[in-house]
Amino acid sequence: MINIPRGTQDILPEETKKWRYIETKLDELMEFYNYQEIRTPIFESTELFARGVGGSTDVVSKGNVYLY
């Protein structure tokens, strides 16, 4: 069995329906106020955080590293 990365969770079909409803309502509200959607990566490389907050902080030293 493959474990999902720490801090993540699967969203199963019944829960997906609820999420889709909420997302649709938020999309409608955002469109009404002229906001545009931006999608950022789900996972970022460790170097991004090392540059931004320093390589010796907890964010970098305790973070998971994923190779791709």
C-alpha positions as CSV (number, residue, x, y, z in Angstrom):
1,M,0.0,0.0,0.0
2,I,1.3,3.5,-0.9
3,N,0.8,6.1,1.8
4,I,-0.2,9.6,0.9
5,P,2.1,12.4,1.8
6,R,1.9,13.7,5.3
7,G,-0.5,16.6,5.7
8,T,-2.6,15.5,2.7
9,Q,-5.8,13.5,2.5
10,D,-7.9,11.8,-0.2
11,I,-11.3,13.3,-0.9
12,L,-13.7,10.5,-1.7
13,P,-16.8,10.7,-3.9
14,E,-19.4,11.7,-1.3
15,E,-17.1,14.4,0.1
16,T,-16.2,15.5,-3.5
17,K,-19.8,16.4,-4.1
18,K,-19.8,18.8,-1.2
19,W,-16.5,20.3,-2.3
20,R,-17.8,20.8,-5.8
21,Y,-20.9,22.6,-4.5
22,I,-18.8,25.0,-2.3
23,E,-16.3,25.6,-5.1
24,T,-19.1,26.4,-7.6
25,K,-20.6,28.9,-5.2
26,L,-17.2,30.5,-4.6
27,D,-16.6,30.7,-8.3
28,E,-19.9,32.5,-8.8
29,L,-19.1,35.0,-6.1
30,M,-15.6,35.6,-7.4
31,E,-16.9,36.1,-10.9
32,F,-19.5,38.6,-9.6
33,Y,-16.7,40.7,-8.0
34,N,-14.5,40.3,-11.1
35,Y,-11.8,38.1,-9.4
36,Q,-9.9,35.7,-11.5
37,E,-8.6,32.3,-10.5
38,I,-5.0,31.5,-10.1
39,R,-3.8,27.9,-9.7
40,T,-0.5,27.3,-8.0
41,P,1.5,24.1,-7.7
42,I,0.2,21.6,-5.1
43,F,3.8,20.8,-4.1
44,E,6.9,23.0,-4.3
45,S,10.5,22.2,-4.3
46,T,12.5,22.6,-1.0
47,E,14.7,25.2,-2.7
48,L,11.8,27.7,-2.9
49,F,11.4,27.7,0.9
50,A,15.2,27.6,1.5
51,R,15.5,30.8,-0.6
52,G,12.5,32.5,0.9
53,V,12.9,31.8,4.7
54,G,16.4,30.5,5.0
55,G,17.8,26.9,4.7
56,S,18.0,26.3,8.5
57,T,14.4,27.0,9.5
58,D,11.8,24.5,10.6
59,V,9.9,24.9,7.3
60,V,12.9,23.5,5.4
61,S,14.5,21.2,7.9
62,K,11.3,19.4,8.9
63,G,9.6,19.5,5.5
64,N,9.0,16.5,3.3
65,V,11.1,16.3,0.2
66,Y,9.5,14.8,-2.9
67,L,11.5,13.8,-6.0
68,Y,9.9,14.2,-9.4
